[in-house]
Amino acid sequence: MQIEEKPKFDSPFVWIGGEEKVKALVDRFYDLMEIEPAYAVLRAVHGNTLDNARQRLFWFLCGWLGGPQHYTDRFGNPMLRARHLPQSIGGHSIGIKERDQWLACMDQAMGETGVDEALRERLRDSFFKTADWMRNRGEAV
């Protein structure tokens, strides 16, 4: 019988390195979205400026990773899917291409900001589940 090793950290937030590292990850994510042609479709759905999205993702990820609840303190329940529906203010049509570009951009940002490989693997899985659930355009998988 193998005994499972206890996690090294209390939360992914602590594991990633706290607010400073979450901010670096979010900044790199949006910087890549601006400069990498591979993320052009994703960038196009975000409008003229990324400032608001950048701030909100930082606030959201802090809480989602187990840190300070900046987002919910300001806005209440994130209601991610509802807030991203095309008919909502600031919403987007999200299909497979947008999902896949979001995931690739976030994975690249995690790699470039030095997210621990074991945490990166866990986050890839969690991000995929969330991003796939966010799709709101009827497309065959």
C-alpha positions, 0 to 999 in steps of 0.5 A, a space after each residue: 500500500 502506497 501512502 499519498 504524500 501530503 501537499 507541500 502547500 496549503 493552497 495553489 495560491 501559496 504554491 504559485 507564490 502569492 499575489 506577486 506571482 499571480 499578477 506576473 502570470 496575469 500580466 504575461 497572459 495578457 501581454 502574450 495575447 497582445 503580441 502573439 499572432 497565435 492568439 489573435 482570435 482570443 485578443 479580438 473578443 476582448 475589445 480595445 483595451 485589456 486593462 479591465 480584463 487584466 485587473 478582473 482576472 488577477 482578482 479572480 485568480 487570487 481567490 480561485 487559487 485559494 488566496 484573497 477573495 478580491 473579486 467576490 469582495 467587489 462583485 459577489 459570486 463570479 458567475 463566470 459563465 453568465 458574465 461571459 455570455 454574448 448578451 451580457 455586458 462585456 460578454 463574448 461568444 466563446 467557441 472551441 477556438 477561443 477556448 483553445 487559444 485561452 488555454 494555450 496562452 495561459 499555458 505559455 504564460 505559466 511556463 514563461 513565469 516559472 510556475 512549478 511544473 506539478 502545479 502547472 499540470 494541475 492548473 492545465 486540467 482545472 483551466 481546461 474544465 473551466 474553459 470548456 464549460 465556458 463555451 457558449 457557442 454551439 459547436 461539435 467537439 
